[in-house]
Each structure stands twice: as C-alpha cells, then as structure tokens.
C-alpha cells in the first residue's frame, strides 16, 4: 500500500555494501539508506564506490529483481 523506495545493487557491488557476514541476511546490507549520506559514509566509507539502481514503486507497479541482486 502506498509508495515504496527500492535500491538494488548488482552482485559485483557487494564489497561496497557492508553485507551481513553470517546467517540468512548475507545478501542484505547493514546500511540504512534513510540516514544522511554523511552518517552512512562515516560508518561505511566504501559505500561511496557502490553503483546500483534506485526508484520509487507506486501502487500497481511490478518489480522484477534479477538473481543475486
């Protein structure tokens, strides 16, 4: 319901995304994109090198997420 912000990064960007090291979240970043850029880069400076895709999904939109993304 409502709109959703989505950020996706290809698998080759993993070194810059501070992925969780163990458990079922190893394909999930520890970075909270709702924080300011300064806060993010202070804690995760490698994130400045990440290249991905972002967008807003509106009601009725469909998103295909490629494998390993």
C-alpha positions as a Markdown table, in Angstrom:
| # | Residue | x | y | z |
|---|---|---|---|---|
| 1 | Unk | 0.0 | 0.0 | 0.0 |
| 2 | Unk | 1.4 | 3.4 | -0.9 |
| 3 | Unk | 4.8 | 4.0 | -2.5 |
| 4 | Unk | 8.0 | 2.2 | -1.7 |
| 5 | Unk | 11.6 | 3.2 | -2.2 |
| 6 | Unk | 13.8 | 0.4 | -3.6 |
| 7 | Unk | 17.5 | 0.3 | -4.1 |
| 8 | Unk | 19.1 | -2.6 | -5.9 |
| 9 | Unk | 22.8 | -3.4 | -6.4 |
| 10 | Unk | 24.3 | -6.0 | -8.7 |
| 11 | Unk | 26.2 | -8.8 | -7.1 |
| 12 | Unk | 29.6 | -7.3 | -8.1 |
| 13 | Unk | 28.9 | -4.3 | -5.8 |
| 14 | Unk | 28.8 | -6.5 | -2.7 |
| 15 | Unk | 32.2 | -5.4 | -1.4 |
| 16 | Unk | 30.9 | -1.8 | -1.1 |
| 17 | Unk | 27.6 | -2.6 | 0.6 |
| 18 | Unk | 28.6 | -3.9 | 4.1 |
| 19 | Unk | 26.6 | -7.1 | 3.8 |
| 20 | Unk | 25.9 | -9.1 | 6.9 |
| 21 | Unk | 28.7 | -11.7 | 7.3 |
| 22 | Unk | 26.6 | -14.6 | 8.7 |
| 23 | Unk | 23.2 | -16.0 | 8.7 |
| 24 | Unk | 20.3 | -15.6 | 6.2 |
| 25 | Unk | 21.0 | -11.9 | 5.7 |
| 26 | Unk | 24.2 | -12.3 | 3.7 |
| 27 | Unk | 22.5 | -10.8 | 0.7 |
| 28 | Unk | 21.3 | -7.8 | 2.8 |
| 29 | Unk | 23.3 | -4.6 | 3.5 |
| 30 | Unk | 23.7 | -3.2 | 7.0 |
| 31 | Unk | 23.4 | 0.3 | 5.6 |
| 32 | Unk | 20.3 | 2.2 | 6.5 |
| 33 | Unk | 19.6 | 4.4 | 3.4 |
| 34 | Unk | 17.2 | 6.5 | 5.5 |
| 35 | Unk | 20.2 | 8.0 | 7.2 |
| 36 | Unk | 22.1 | 11.0 | 5.8 |
| 37 | Unk | 24.8 | 10.4 | 3.3 |
| 38 | Unk | 27.4 | 11.8 | 5.8 |
| 39 | Unk | 26.3 | 9.4 | 8.5 |
| 40 | Unk | 26.4 | 6.5 | 6.1 |
| 41 | Unk | 29.8 | 7.3 | 4.8 |
| 42 | Unk | 31.2 | 7.9 | 8.3 |
| 43 | Unk | 30.4 | 4.3 | 9.2 |
| 44 | Unk | 30.7 | 2.7 | 5.8 |
| 45 | Unk | 33.1 | 4.7 | 3.6 |
| 46 | Unk | 33.3 | 2.0 | 0.9 |
| 47 | Unk | 29.6 | 2.7 | 0.1 |
| 48 | Unk | 30.7 | 5.8 | -1.8 |
| 49 | Unk | 32.0 | 3.4 | -4.5 |
| 50 | Unk | 28.8 | 1.4 | -4.9 |
| 51 | Unk | 26.8 | 1.7 | -8.1 |
| 52 | Unk | 23.3 | 0.5 | -8.3 |
| 53 | Unk | 19.7 | 1.4 | -9.2 |
| 54 | Unk | 17.0 | 3.1 | -7.2 |
| 55 | Unk | 13.4 | 4.1 | -7.7 |
| 56 | Unk | 10.0 | 4.5 | -6.3 |
| 57 | Unk | 7.3 | 1.9 | -6.7 |
| 58 | Unk | 3.8 | 3.2 | -6.9 |
| 59 | Unk | 0.6 | 1.3 | -6.3 |
| 60 | Unk | 0.1 | -1.2 | -9.2 |
| 61 | Unk | 3.8 | -1.2 | -10.2 |
| 62 | Unk | 5.7 | -4.5 | -10.5 |
| 63 | Unk | 9.4 | -5.0 | -9.8 |
| 64 | Unk | 11.5 | -7.9 | -11.2 |
| 65 | Unk | 14.6 | -8.5 | -9.1 |
| 66 | Unk | 17.3 | -10.4 | -11.1 |
| 67 | Unk | 19.0 | -13.3 | -9.3 |
| 68 | Unk | 21.9 | -12.2 | -7.0 |
| 69 | Unk | 20.7 | -8.6 | -6.9 |
